[in-house]
Amino acid sequence: MNRMISTSVIAAGLAFIIPASIPTLEGTAPIPVVQYEPRWTCEDCTPEEQYVLAQLQERTKITDKNALATLMGNIKQESKFVSNICEGGARVSYSDCLTGGYGLIQWTSPHRYKGLGNFCAKYQCDPSSLQGQTRWMINEPIFQRYLPEFEGRGYSISQYMVPAYYWLGWGIKGNREIYAYDYEAKLKLV
């Protein structure tokens, strides 16, 4: 003879066997849940490139691969990620670059160049260092003005070049877009 057992009878039986909450052992702390946030990495990049890539993701809301590739390509065109470079190629300290652009993004205009020095004086960083310049680059008012264009727009690299131009105001486009496509191929989500 076939009998049908109702689901309520099964649920009542399981509730008796399986407790509603599992008791914790005395003296143990609950394990915190850490939200996983995937990040773009570049194994084939230099340590300087890896540092800037990590900082762009830690200090902004940029998650778009093409946006990051565009920013990285522009920095490579400007300085090859050499922080103590004066326009023309001389490797000098911040105070010894007297003409042209200086550093990661070749800060050229007086207010941008002095902004780097003033920022580092205020926040105890070295304006000739990669760390100091990366901090200034991310906090610089001009970058902050165009930052929303890089945060979640979903543009192509060519489209991201427009806000990159307004951020940097380059005179010569050069290979920045080619470099950006190279980064796009190298960036991996982990």
Secondary structure, 3 states (H helix, E strand, C coil): CCCCCCHHHHHHHHHHHCCCCCCCCCCCCCCCCCCCCCCEECCCCCHHHHHHHHHHHHHCCCCCHHHHHHHHHHHHHHHCCCCCEECCCCECCHHHCCCCCECCCCECCHHHHHHHHHHHHHCCCCCCCHHHHHHHHHHCHHHHHHHHHHCCCCCCHHHHHHHHHHHHCCCCCCCHHHHHHHHHHHCEEC
